[in-house]
Amino acid sequence: MQETLLNTLGEMLVRFLAFLPKAIVGVVIFFVGLYVAGLLAKMVRTALERRKTDREVTILLTKLMRWLVVTITVFVALQQMGFDLSAFLVSLGVVGFTVGFALQDISKNFIAGMLLLLQQPFDLDDLIQIGEFVGTVTDINLRSTELRLLDGKMALIPNAEVYVSPIINHTRKPLRRLDLTIGVAYDTDLELARDTAIETVGRIPDVLDEPEPSVVFQDFGDSAIGIAIYCWIDVHKSDLFSVKNDVFLALNKAFARENIEIPYPIQTVLMKQ
């Protein structure tokens, strides 16, 4: 009996010594995973606080990131220590597939919302364009992005649609080019029109000196020669639409003063006898 006991203890010792390296690796993986989870959670919290996200949403996403990494770490550590998790993972996969299929739209918007919060293609109060919608960002949550459109209406766009759509951010870069096209009569002194436009636009306070205003002759229209006027403004200091209005009014007055005609559309009708 004593010999049987010694054999049993010997087998247990051999198994323990064989398991010990795996256990050490598993413990190391677990603690490294905890460190990574804390680091990623801190990065997520910093990114969300920079975007002025609601405190509740920040806490939720921070905890979600932490527990997601911890869960993955536990699975990897147990797998490394020799535990067979295949049956459990299969059952978990079936349940996850069923729930994910039932809530696929919600899941897509949730994941897209997290990616938008992390990648930060726009911030609150940015003027952006998403597809046909142009407006100021008033809220970013896990389901949708809220825009205040230029006409004052509110638009809620699902995050999944936002994520896959081209996004034009009109605020992120401060310098914006303002384009204005005007037609002048065919008998106009084009050099005078060009110099008048550049001088007039350059005197507007909100128009930048660099890059300097420019004029390009575009086309010969049915009743006028089209000229394009380009100037630059700093949208962090000036309102784009107010400056465009100022440029329009100033050019209209300057052209009238210099007797530069902006003609009505004209059609010439030829009648054969």
JOMOCOR-V633836 format. One record per helix or strand. SS is the DSSP state (@ for helix, = for strand). FROM is the first residue (numbers start at 1). TO is the last residue. If there is no record, write none. Layout:
BEGIN
ss = {SS,SS}
from = {FROM,FROM}
to = {TO,TO}
END
This chain:
BEGIN
ss = {@,@,@,@,=,=,=,=,@,=,=,@,=,=,@}
from = {2,55,86,104,127,133,144,154,159,167,175,190,214,225,240}
to = {50,80,102,119,130,140,149,158,164,169,184,202,220,234,257}
END
